[in-house]
Amino acid sequence: SGTRTYPLKVQEDSMEPMFSKGEIIFVNPDLKWKAGDYVITNCQDRGHESALLRQVKAIGDQFMLHPLNRKYEDLPLTKHNEVAGKVVRLRKNL
């Protein structure tokens, strides 16, 4: 869905049980996201840029990046966490 949709391999366990490490997700950078959507964000951490898979949650007028795995914490969605695309599909490993 979309000419710029690209595959991305899940790199960590922060979104288990829905998204497991090693599975392939498909991301569309052109779609608008809203609260409840799963997105990829570009995150700056100590000078290193990485991609995070998270669910967007709205709390008041603030958007949070929510991991499904409880051992990780919510992060505020700020200008430092630009949304790179919306997850549009998951290919489960069987």
The 8 nearest C-alpha neighbors of each residue, nearest first, counted from 0:
[[1, 4, 2, 27, 87, 3, 88, 25],
 [2, 0, 4, 3, 27, 29, 30, 28],
 [1, 3, 4, 0, 27, 5, 29, 28],
 [2, 4, 1, 5, 27, 28, 29, 0],
 [5, 3, 27, 26, 1, 2, 25, 0],
 [4, 6, 26, 25, 3, 7, 27, 24],
 [7, 5, 25, 24, 26, 23, 8, 4],
 [6, 8, 24, 23, 25, 9, 5, 26],
 [7, 9, 23, 22, 21, 10, 24, 6],
 [8, 10, 20, 21, 22, 11, 23, 7],
 [11, 9, 20, 8, 21, 12, 19, 22],
 [10, 12, 20, 13, 9, 19, 14, 21],
 [11, 13, 15, 14, 20, 19, 68, 10],
 [14, 12, 68, 66, 15, 11, 67, 71],
 [15, 13, 67, 18, 66, 68, 12, 17],
 [16, 14, 17, 18, 19, 12, 68, 13],
 [15, 17, 18, 14, 19, 68, 67, 12],
 [16, 18, 15, 14, 19, 67, 68, 89],
 [19, 17, 15, 14, 16, 20, 22, 9],
 [20, 18, 15, 22, 12, 21, 16, 17],
 [19, 21, 9, 11, 10, 12, 22, 18],
 [20, 22, 9, 8, 19, 10, 23, 11],
 [23, 21, 9, 8, 20, 19, 91, 92],
 [24, 22, 8, 90, 7, 89, 9, 6],
 [25, 23, 89, 7, 6, 88, 90, 8],
 [24, 26, 6, 88, 5, 87, 86, 7],
 [25, 27, 86, 4, 85, 5, 84, 87],
 [26, 28, 4, 84, 85, 29, 30, 3],
 [84, 29, 27, 83, 30, 85, 26, 4],
 [28, 30, 27, 31, 84, 3, 1, 85],
 [31, 29, 28, 27, 85, 32, 84, 1],
 [32, 30, 29, 33, 85, 84, 28, 27],
 [33, 31, 36, 85, 30, 34, 38, 84],
 [32, 34, 36, 35, 31, 55, 56, 57],
 [33, 35, 55, 56, 36, 57, 32, 62],
 [34, 36, 55, 56, 54, 33, 37, 57],
 [37, 35, 34, 54, 55, 33, 32, 38],
 [38, 36, 54, 86, 53, 85, 55, 35],
 [39, 37, 85, 86, 53, 84, 52, 54],
 [38, 40, 52, 51, 84, 83, 82, 50],
 [41, 39, 82, 51, 83, 81, 50, 80],
 [40, 42, 50, 80, 81, 49, 83, 82],
 [41, 43, 80, 49, 48, 50, 40, 44],
 [44, 42, 48, 47, 46, 79, 45, 49],
 [45, 43, 47, 46, 48, 42, 49, 79],
 [46, 44, 47, 43, 48, 42, 49, 79],
 [45, 47, 44, 43, 48, 42, 49, 79],
 [48, 46, 44, 45, 43, 49, 42, 41],
 [49, 47, 43, 42, 44, 41, 46, 50],
 [48, 50, 42, 41, 47, 51, 43, 44],
 [49, 51, 41, 40, 42, 39, 52, 48],
 [52, 50, 40, 39, 53, 41, 49, 42],
 [51, 53, 39, 38, 40, 50, 37, 54],
 [54, 52, 66, 65, 64, 37, 38, 51],
 [53, 55, 37, 65, 36, 64, 35, 38],
 [56, 54, 34, 64, 35, 36, 63, 65],
 [55, 57, 34, 63, 62, 35, 54, 64],
 [58, 56, 62, 34, 61, 59, 63, 55],
 [59, 57, 61, 60, 62, 56, 63, 34],
 [58, 60, 61, 57, 62, 56, 63, 34],
 [59, 61, 58, 62, 57, 63, 56, 76],
 [62, 60, 58, 59, 57, 63, 75, 76],
 [61, 63, 57, 76, 56, 58, 75, 55],
 [62, 64, 75, 56, 76, 74, 55, 65],
 [65, 63, 55, 74, 53, 73, 54, 75],
 [64, 66, 73, 54, 53, 63, 55, 56],
 [67, 65, 14, 53, 68, 13, 71, 54],
 [66, 68, 14, 15, 69, 13, 65, 16],
 [69, 67, 13, 14, 66, 15, 70, 71],
 [70, 68, 71, 67, 66, 72, 13, 14],
 [69, 71, 68, 72, 13, 66, 67, 12],
 [72, 70, 69, 68, 66, 13, 73, 67],
 [73, 71, 74, 66, 70, 69, 65, 68],
 [72, 74, 65, 64, 63, 66, 75, 71],
 [73, 75, 64, 63, 76, 72, 65, 66],
 [76, 74, 63, 77, 64, 62, 73, 61],
 [75, 77, 63, 62, 80, 64, 74, 78],
 [78, 76, 79, 80, 75, 81, 62, 63],
 [77, 79, 80, 81, 76, 82, 42, 75],
 [78, 80, 77, 81, 43, 42, 41, 76],
 [81, 79, 42, 41, 77, 78, 40, 76],
 [80, 82, 41, 40, 78, 79, 83, 42],
 [83, 81, 40, 84, 39, 80, 41, 38],
 [84, 82, 40, 39, 28, 81, 41, 85],
 [85, 83, 28, 27, 39, 26, 82, 38],
 [84, 86, 38, 27, 26, 37, 87, 32],
 [87, 85, 26, 38, 37, 25, 88, 27],
 [88, 86, 25, 26, 85, 27, 89, 0],
 [87, 89, 25, 24, 86, 90, 26, 23],
 [90, 88, 24, 23, 91, 25, 87, 22],
 [89, 91, 23, 24, 22, 92, 88, 25],
 [90, 92, 22, 89, 93, 23, 18, 19],
 [93, 91, 22, 90, 21, 23, 19, 89],
 [92, 91, 90, 22, 19, 21, 23, 89]]
